[in-house]
Every structure is written in C-alpha cells, then in structure tokens.
Amino acid sequence: MPGSTVGPAGPAGETSTAPAARATGSGRTAAAPGRGTVAVLGGLVALGPLTTDLYLPGLPAIADDFAAEPAAVQLTLTFSMFGVAAGQLIFGPLSDRFGRRPPLLVGLVVYTLASVLCVLAPTLPVLIAARFVQGAAGAAGLVIGRAVARDRFEGVAMLRFLASISLISGLAPILAPVVGAQLLRVTSWRGTFGALTALGLLLTLIAFAALRETLPPADRHGGGLVATLRTMKGLLRNLPFLGLVLTSTFAFGSLFGYISGSSVVLQHVYHVSPQTYSLLFGLNSLAIVGVTQLNGRVLARRFTPGALMLAGLGTAVAAGVALVLLTAVWDLGLAGICPALFVLMGSLGVILPNSAAQALSLVPPRSAGSASALIGTGTFLCGALVAPLSSLGGTPSAVLLAAVVLGCAALSAIAYLALCRPRRPAVAG
C-alpha cells in the first residue's frame, strides 16, 4: 500500500496449513508459519516476562549485597520496563525499514551482552543501567513478533496466531518466579542473570537458524527518521487505532498494578508464604493463558471483536469494583480477593489480544512494526508508571492495590467507548 500509513483492514485472511505459500497482490505470502516459527516467536515474546520475573525472588539479596534500600533496588524493575517501552520505538520502525530478521538478531545479541553486564555489575547504578539496556534489547522480540503476525494474517487468523504465541509466552510468568526461587537455592542473584544470558544466547542461535524473513523488500519503508515519525503521526491521528492503543495501555496498567503490588500485599497483608504466593501468581497467570486460548480458538469464531472487547472490559471493571469493595468495605480476606483477581486476569486474556489484533488490522503490513511499537511502548510505559503506585505511603495496602487496578480498568473502558465507538455486540457470521 505505497504512500499510505493508515488504512482500513482488508478481508480476513484464511490460515493455510499447506506448505506452499499463497501469494497476495503485493508479493507477500499468506501461508501460516510452521510450528518452529510459532515456537521461536513464542520464546521471543516470553523473553519479556522472563526478564521481569525470573530475578524477583532475588531482590532482597540484591539489596543486601549493595547495602541499598528496597525502593532503590525496585528501580531495576522500573528501568527495565522503561527500556522495553523505549526499545519497541527503536526496533519496530527498524523492522519496517530493514525487514523483521536483521533488527531481531541485533536485539538478541545486545540482550545477551546486557545480561552479561547484569551478572558482573559492580554497583547498583550499573545494574540499573544494564537492566534498561536489557529491557530495550529484549523488546525486539515483543514488537517484531506482533509485526510478523500482521505480515501473515488478518482477522480471526491473526487472533489464532497471537493465541498460539501467547500460549508459550504465557507460561513464562507462571514458571519464572518458581524457577527463580529454585535457582537461588544453588546460586546467587547473579546466577539468575547468568540463566538469562544463556537463554538470550540460545534464542539468538535459534532465531538465526529457524526464523525466516516475513516482510519483502518491496513492502519496506524508506526515508529514515523523518518517514518513521510521519508514519507514527499518521497512525496516532487515526482515532480508532489510538483508542485501541489506549485501551491496551490502560488494561496493561491493571496487569502491572497487580504484578507490582500483589507480592507485598499477599505476603504482608494476608500473610501467605512465598510458596503460596507463587501458587496464586501461577493460577492467575493461567487464567490469562487459558482465556487467551479460548478467545483465539473459540470465541473469536462466534462473536464479533467489538462484542468480545465490550465483554472483556465490562468484566475487568466489575472485577475492579469487586476488589475495592472486598478490601475497603467487606474485608473478606483471601476468600474474597483471590477470585476477584482471577476474574480480572481472565478478562485481560480477552482485552489484550483483541485490542492488539484490531489495532494491527487497521494498518498495512509495511507499517506494522511502527504500529506494534506504539502498542507495546504505551503498555510498558504505563506499567512502569503504575508499578510504584501500589507502594505509595510505604505501608502495604490492599485497598490501594484495588484502587490502582480499578482506575486502570476504568480508563481502558473509557478509551474504547470514546474513541472506537463500538457498535452493539452481535454474534459473528
């Protein structure tokens, strides 16, 4: 689509299982990537949550080693998320200009080197800086994985592909805290970053050998930074696209509000053990994974995207209201808060993939990297800003956690209703 930055989506593409590619008018192919490609992209997308969660059990040890306040050590998480947000703005447009494969491989190499620096960091400021670079480089997998989905699919087929990737990447937050805690039994916190170094090297080798280019040269952007900024400006002036970006951004804020605050709240307010917390964290992660699969494989075939978004957003807001009531008014303890958190996480399994798929369907493949960058940057920037809110005042508060979650869910719903102007829910087909 030369000369266009934003345009209406074409008809929904069909997923082909045949090995031969079905060519489109622009020279692209519509054949479904093989299992190897799905596995590689799933691993790349999983690199983000693994980088975030694997080292979390070692935060107290990092504070002890550097004789630092816990709030200062928390900056290793905040700056990592800022890095992921910034990295997507870099690697997304680069993938539109040079293709998906070269920027991805560069990102993985830099990620591996930054992980080595984390292992060797002599001071906390060096570790924080290395975490920023690590997050920025690891963002290549996140942003390029979504762009590849747009290169190959539209409509339900894109949702199914995103669901396949999410099934793999969704296991990361379930396993990461458990694996990180077990690593600390045999090594120090530096050893957890050693594990991330090994993972980065492994993914680099696999991506080099197995991942093929999905954006033909004829469909790539040119013109450098000016053209990139013009493309992004055009994307943000498209109100439905902007609405879907904000919807995804604030929904992700609810997720990071939960991630950043649940450990302290559940362990210090409700006095659960670290093992119990890991179990509850895993169950809630399983809710996202399970609903994402249900959404991509069943619900998307029966209901329109608008109907699914309205249902997901309504459920998220209802869960947020329930959390506020259960912590501020009724105080039912774990028996009340855990089911509400589970429902909230499940609703995100509808909101996040559907908002991303709808937003990407509004742009031509040649702008998919920039579009994916805007989606991902917004979500992680919001996560970085929301993360400290659950710890305001210095005293763990379940009410504050519930208020942060509800506020983000409400903003997500408002953005969708105001800018996307969804029609009344209807059954598809």
PLY file of the C-alpha trace (Angstrom):
ply
format ascii 1.0
element vertex 429
property float x
property float y
property float z
element edge 428
property int vertex1
property int vertex2
end_header
0.00 0.00 0.00
2.52 2.63 -1.10
2.16 6.12 0.26
-0.26 5.06 2.99
0.36 4.92 6.68
-3.06 4.00 7.93
-5.84 2.34 6.05
-8.82 0.09 6.56
-8.23 -3.58 7.01
-8.81 -5.86 4.13
-10.95 -9.01 4.29
-9.99 -11.50 6.91
-7.27 -13.82 5.78
-7.51 -17.56 5.99
-4.98 -19.70 7.79
-3.33 -22.08 5.38
-1.77 -25.29 6.57
-0.34 -26.14 3.18
3.39 -25.82 2.86
3.11 -23.74 -0.28
2.59 -20.05 0.24
-0.46 -18.33 -1.16
0.80 -15.12 -2.80
-1.00 -11.83 -2.40
-1.09 -8.95 -4.81
1.76 -7.20 -3.04
4.08 -10.20 -3.23
3.51 -11.26 0.38
2.52 -14.81 1.29
-0.47 -15.91 3.33
0.81 -19.33 4.34
0.74 -19.99 8.08
4.16 -20.11 9.74
5.22 -23.57 10.82
5.36 -24.77 14.38
9.02 -23.85 14.54
8.26 -20.21 13.76
5.46 -20.12 16.33
7.76 -21.69 18.93
10.57 -19.23 18.18
8.26 -16.20 18.29
6.63 -17.50 21.47
10.06 -17.80 23.07
10.98 -14.29 21.95
7.79 -12.81 23.38
8.34 -14.84 26.58
11.74 -13.20 26.98
10.00 -10.07 28.31
8.18 -11.63 31.29
11.12 -13.92 31.98
13.42 -10.92 32.17
10.97 -9.21 34.51
10.03 -12.10 36.80
12.95 -14.51 36.98
15.10 -12.33 39.23
12.31 -11.03 41.50
12.92 -13.58 44.30
16.48 -12.24 44.47
15.52 -8.58 45.11
16.19 -8.81 48.89
19.61 -10.37 48.21
20.45 -7.57 45.74
19.54 -5.01 48.42
21.80 -6.79 50.93
24.76 -7.09 48.54
24.68 -3.42 47.58
23.57 -2.20 51.04
20.70 -0.39 49.32
17.14 0.45 50.25
14.45 -1.84 48.75
12.96 1.18 46.95
16.28 1.77 45.19
16.55 -1.88 44.15
12.99 -1.64 42.80
14.40 0.72 40.17
15.93 -2.32 38.45
12.35 -3.35 37.61
11.13 0.14 36.73
14.03 0.92 34.41
13.71 -2.47 32.77
10.12 -1.61 31.85
11.17 1.84 30.63
13.73 0.03 28.49
11.10 -2.26 26.99
8.96 0.78 26.18
11.85 2.64 24.52
13.18 -0.43 22.73
9.93 -1.01 20.90
10.08 2.51 19.46
13.52 1.62 18.12
13.07 -1.92 16.83
9.54 -1.53 15.47
10.38 1.16 12.89
13.72 -0.53 12.12
11.84 -3.72 11.25
9.62 -1.76 8.85
12.69 -0.38 7.08
15.16 -3.28 7.11
12.85 -6.28 7.48
11.99 -8.28 10.58
15.01 -10.56 10.80
18.07 -8.20 11.00
16.77 -5.95 13.84
15.62 -9.02 15.76
19.05 -10.65 15.62
20.75 -7.39 16.65
18.35 -7.05 19.58
19.06 -10.58 20.78
22.84 -10.08 20.63
22.61 -6.83 22.60
20.25 -8.51 25.09
22.79 -11.27 25.70
25.61 -8.78 26.25
23.47 -6.68 28.61
22.65 -9.82 30.60
26.38 -10.48 30.98
26.77 -6.93 32.33
23.99 -7.64 34.85
25.93 -10.65 36.07
29.12 -8.61 36.52
27.55 -5.35 37.75
29.82 -3.94 40.49
27.32 -1.35 41.76
23.56 -0.85 41.85
23.61 2.08 39.34
25.46 -0.14 36.86
22.88 -2.89 37.37
20.03 -0.42 36.83
21.62 0.84 33.61
22.23 -2.72 32.39
18.61 -3.59 33.13
17.47 -0.65 30.98
19.57 -1.87 28.05
18.46 -5.46 28.67
14.81 -4.42 28.55
15.29 -2.28 25.45
17.05 -5.06 23.54
14.59 -7.72 24.70
11.76 -5.56 23.31
12.82 -6.62 19.81
11.09 -9.97 20.26
7.87 -8.38 21.55
7.45 -5.79 18.83
8.65 -7.89 15.90
6.55 -10.89 16.97
3.36 -8.82 16.61
4.58 -7.35 13.32
5.13 -10.85 11.92
1.54 -11.68 12.85
0.36 -8.70 10.78
2.64 -9.71 7.90
0.94 -13.08 7.66
-2.64 -12.79 8.95
-5.79 -10.78 9.36
-8.95 -11.17 11.42
-9.55 -14.49 13.18
-6.40 -15.98 11.69
-4.32 -13.26 13.34
-6.02 -13.89 16.67
-5.28 -17.59 16.41
-1.63 -16.90 15.68
-1.40 -14.46 18.60
-3.11 -17.07 20.78
-0.51 -19.66 19.80
2.30 -17.29 20.74
0.52 -16.35 23.98
0.21 -19.99 24.98
4.01 -20.25 25.03
4.77 -16.80 26.40
2.00 -17.07 28.99
3.80 -19.91 30.71
6.71 -17.56 31.47
5.14 -15.63 34.37
3.85 -18.91 35.79
7.23 -20.61 35.80
9.61 -17.66 36.23
9.11 -17.00 39.99
9.30 -20.70 40.76
12.41 -21.20 38.62
13.99 -18.05 40.05
13.39 -19.23 43.61
14.92 -22.63 42.83
17.95 -21.03 41.17
18.58 -19.10 44.37
18.93 -22.40 46.18
22.04 -23.26 44.16
23.36 -19.83 43.10
23.19 -16.13 43.91
21.05 -13.46 42.29
23.85 -13.05 39.77
23.22 -16.64 38.74
19.65 -15.75 37.70
21.07 -13.21 35.27
23.50 -15.89 34.12
20.46 -18.01 33.23
19.02 -15.08 31.24
22.37 -14.75 29.45
22.22 -18.41 28.43
18.60 -18.00 27.30
19.48 -14.94 25.21
22.33 -16.82 23.52
20.10 -19.83 22.83
17.33 -17.70 21.29
19.89 -15.86 19.17
21.15 -19.12 17.70
17.62 -20.50 17.16
16.33 -17.29 15.55
19.37 -17.15 13.25
18.77 -20.73 12.11
14.97 -21.00 12.08
13.28 -17.61 11.61
12.69 -16.53 8.02
12.00 -13.02 6.77
8.29 -12.13 6.50
8.44 -8.59 5.09
9.55 -8.50 1.43
11.85 -5.64 0.34
9.11 -4.14 -1.82
6.93 -3.58 1.26
9.57 -1.92 3.43
9.65 1.73 4.45
12.40 4.10 3.40
13.25 7.67 4.27
14.86 7.30 7.69
13.73 9.03 10.89
11.53 11.64 9.19
9.49 8.97 7.42
9.21 6.98 10.64
7.89 9.97 12.58
5.47 10.75 9.75
4.20 7.18 9.84
3.69 7.26 13.61
1.95 10.62 13.40
-0.41 9.20 10.81
-1.12 6.19 12.99
-1.90 8.31 16.06
-4.23 10.57 14.07
-6.39 7.55 13.30
-8.84 7.71 16.24
-9.88 4.02 16.28
-6.22 2.98 16.27
-5.41 5.49 19.03
-8.40 4.26 21.02
-7.26 0.65 20.78
-3.70 1.63 21.80
-5.03 3.45 24.87
-7.38 0.56 25.65
-4.47 -1.87 25.60
-2.23 0.56 27.50
-4.55 1.02 30.46
-5.52 -2.66 30.54
-1.82 -3.47 30.79
-1.67 -0.93 33.63
-4.12 -3.10 35.57
-1.88 -6.10 34.96
1.28 -4.35 36.15
-0.54 -2.82 39.11
-1.33 -6.38 40.15
2.17 -7.70 39.39
3.99 -4.95 41.26
1.71 -4.87 44.28
0.41 -8.40 44.78
3.64 -9.84 46.21
3.81 -7.34 49.07
0.05 -7.24 49.68
-0.50 -11.00 49.69
2.57 -11.77 51.82
2.43 -8.86 54.28
-1.27 -8.04 54.50
-2.72 -11.54 54.07
0.37 -13.36 55.44
0.71 -16.00 52.74
4.01 -17.84 52.39
6.29 -17.30 49.37
5.29 -20.75 48.13
1.58 -19.92 48.40
2.15 -16.62 46.66
3.92 -18.39 43.79
0.94 -20.76 43.50
-1.59 -17.91 43.45
0.53 -15.96 40.96
0.71 -19.03 38.75
-3.07 -19.61 38.90
-3.77 -16.03 37.88
-1.27 -16.29 35.04
-3.02 -19.47 33.99
-6.27 -17.50 33.81
-4.76 -15.15 31.22
-3.30 -18.01 29.20
-6.48 -20.09 29.29
-8.82 -17.27 28.33
-6.43 -16.11 25.59
-6.60 -19.58 24.06
-10.39 -19.70 24.43
-10.62 -16.27 22.83
-8.43 -17.11 19.84
-9.74 -20.59 19.14
-13.44 -20.44 20.09
-14.85 -17.01 20.98
-13.36 -15.15 18.01
-15.18 -17.54 15.66
-18.56 -16.93 17.28
-18.58 -13.28 18.31
-17.52 -10.01 16.73
-14.37 -8.28 18.01
-16.49 -5.44 19.39
-18.66 -7.83 21.39
-15.60 -9.53 22.88
-13.98 -6.21 23.78
-17.11 -4.93 25.50
-17.48 -8.17 27.44
-13.82 -8.17 28.48
-13.81 -4.53 29.53
-17.07 -4.88 31.43
-15.71 -7.89 33.29
-12.46 -6.07 34.13
-14.29 -3.05 35.55
-16.65 -5.30 37.52
-13.69 -7.23 38.95
-12.01 -3.92 39.89
-15.15 -2.70 41.67
-15.39 -6.04 43.49
-11.75 -5.74 44.62
-12.35 -2.27 46.07
-15.47 -3.43 47.91
-13.80 -6.61 49.16
-10.79 -4.73 50.55
-12.30 -1.43 51.69
-15.81 -2.41 52.80
-16.31 -6.12 53.40
-12.72 -7.29 54.08
-13.32 -10.96 53.31
-9.62 -11.75 53.19
-8.13 -14.16 50.66
-11.50 -15.84 50.14
-12.72 -12.63 48.52
-9.68 -11.11 46.85
-8.35 -14.22 45.10
-11.46 -14.99 42.99
-11.73 -11.31 42.01
-8.07 -11.23 40.91
-8.58 -14.46 38.95
-11.56 -12.97 37.09
-9.63 -9.77 36.42
-6.68 -11.69 34.93
-9.07 -13.75 32.81
-10.66 -10.60 31.39
-7.23 -9.40 30.27
-6.97 -12.58 28.22
-9.75 -11.12 26.06
-8.83 -7.43 26.10
-5.10 -7.57 25.34
-5.04 -9.89 22.28
-8.23 -8.46 20.77
-7.13 -4.84 21.12
-3.74 -5.66 19.56
-5.29 -7.64 16.71
-7.86 -4.94 15.95
-5.24 -2.19 16.04
-2.89 -4.09 13.72
-5.73 -4.84 11.32
-6.14 -1.08 10.77
-2.65 -0.68 9.28
-0.91 -2.07 6.18
1.87 -4.60 6.83
4.55 -2.08 5.81
3.62 -0.03 8.92
3.05 -2.98 11.24
6.38 -2.57 13.03
5.69 1.07 13.87
2.13 0.23 14.91
3.35 -2.62 17.08
5.93 -0.28 18.63
3.25 2.23 19.60
1.09 -0.50 21.12
3.94 -2.00 23.11
5.52 1.28 24.17
2.26 2.52 25.62
1.65 -0.64 27.60
5.11 -0.89 29.16
5.37 2.85 29.80
2.07 2.68 31.65
3.33 -0.37 33.52
6.48 1.47 34.59
4.44 4.43 35.83
1.82 2.29 37.58
4.27 -0.06 39.33
5.24 2.40 42.12
1.62 3.44 42.80
0.82 0.24 44.69
3.57 1.10 47.20
2.65 4.75 47.88
2.86 5.65 51.55
5.36 2.91 52.35
2.76 0.66 54.00
1.34 -2.31 52.05
-2.32 -1.65 51.28
-4.78 -3.99 49.61
-7.18 -1.06 49.15
-4.54 0.91 47.23
-3.81 -2.09 45.01
-7.53 -2.49 44.29
-7.90 1.23 43.52
-4.99 1.16 41.04
-6.45 -1.88 39.28
-9.94 -0.38 39.08
-8.65 3.01 37.89
-6.71 1.46 35.01
-9.60 -0.82 34.03
-12.00 2.13 34.00
-9.65 4.25 31.85
-9.28 1.34 29.43
-13.07 1.06 29.03
-13.47 4.83 28.63
-10.82 4.97 25.89
-12.51 2.18 23.94
-16.02 3.60 24.25
-14.97 7.17 23.46
-12.60 6.61 20.53
-13.55 3.29 18.97
-17.32 3.86 19.08
-18.19 0.16 19.17
-21.48 -0.98 17.84
-23.89 -3.12 19.80
-22.46 -6.61 20.47
-23.53 -9.20 17.94
-22.79 -12.79 17.08
-20.40 -13.08 14.14
-21.44 -14.71 10.92
0 1
1 2
2 3
3 4
4 5
5 6
6 7
7 8
8 9
9 10
10 11
11 12
12 13
13 14
14 15
15 16
16 17
17 18
18 19
19 20
20 21
21 22
22 23
23 24
24 25
25 26
26 27
27 28
28 29
29 30
30 31
31 32
32 33
33 34
34 35
35 36
36 37
37 38
38 39
39 40
40 41
41 42
42 43
43 44
44 45
45 46
46 47
47 48
48 49
49 50
50 51
51 52
52 53
53 54
54 55
55 56
56 57
57 58
58 59
59 60
60 61
61 62
62 63
63 64
64 65
65 66
66 67
67 68
68 69
69 70
70 71
71 72
72 73
73 74
74 75
75 76
76 77
77 78
78 79
79 80
80 81
81 82
82 83
83 84
84 85
85 86
86 87
87 88
88 89
89 90
90 91
91 92
92 93
93 94
94 95
95 96
96 97
97 98
98 99
99 100
100 101
101 102
102 103
103 104
104 105
105 106
106 107
107 108
108 109
109 110
110 111
111 112
112 113
113 114
114 115
115 116
116 117
117 118
118 119
119 120
120 121
121 122
122 123
123 124
124 125
125 126
126 127
127 128
128 129
129 130
130 131
131 132
132 133
133 134
134 135
135 136
136 137
137 138
138 139
139 140
140 141
141 142
142 143
143 144
144 145
145 146
146 147
147 148
148 149
149 150
150 151
151 152
152 153
153 154
154 155
155 156
156 157
157 158
158 159
159 160
160 161
161 162
162 163
163 164
164 165
165 166
166 167
167 168
168 169
169 170
170 171
171 172
172 173
173 174
174 175
175 176
176 177
177 178
178 179
179 180
180 181
181 182
182 183
183 184
184 185
185 186
186 187
187 188
188 189
189 190
190 191
191 192
192 193
193 194
194 195
195 196
196 197
197 198
198 199
199 200
200 201
201 202
202 203
203 204
204 205
205 206
206 207
207 208
208 209
209 210
210 211
211 212
212 213
213 214
214 215
215 216
216 217
217 218
218 219
219 220
220 221
221 222
222 223
223 224
224 225
225 226
226 227
227 228
228 229
229 230
230 231
231 232
232 233
233 234
234 235
235 236
236 237
237 238
238 239
239 240
240 241
241 242
242 243
243 244
244 245
245 246
246 247
247 248
248 249
249 250
250 251
251 252
252 253
253 254
254 255
255 256
256 257
257 258
258 259
259 260
260 261
261 262
262 263
263 264
264 265
265 266
266 267
267 268
268 269
269 270
270 271
271 272
272 273
273 274
274 275
275 276
276 277
277 278
278 279
279 280
280 281
281 282
282 283
283 284
284 285
285 286
286 287
287 288
288 289
289 290
290 291
291 292
292 293
293 294
294 295
295 296
296 297
297 298
298 299
299 300
300 301
301 302
302 303
303 304
304 305
305 306
306 307
307 308
308 309
309 310
310 311
311 312
312 313
313 314
314 315
315 316
316 317
317 318
318 319
319 320
320 321
321 322
322 323
323 324
324 325
325 326
326 327
327 328
328 329
329 330
330 331
331 332
332 333
333 334
334 335
335 336
336 337
337 338
338 339
339 340
340 341
341 342
342 343
343 344
344 345
345 346
346 347
347 348
348 349
349 350
350 351
351 352
352 353
353 354
354 355
355 356
356 357
357 358
358 359
359 360
360 361
361 362
362 363
363 364
364 365
365 366
366 367
367 368
368 369
369 370
370 371
371 372
372 373
373 374
374 375
375 376
376 377
377 378
378 379
379 380
380 381
381 382
382 383
383 384
384 385
385 386
386 387
387 388
388 389
389 390
390 391
391 392
392 393
393 394
394 395
395 396
396 397
397 398
398 399
399 400
400 401
401 402
402 403
403 404
404 405
405 406
406 407
407 408
408 409
409 410
410 411
411 412
412 413
413 414
414 415
415 416
416 417
417 418
418 419
419 420
420 421
421 422
422 423
423 424
424 425
425 426
426 427
427 428
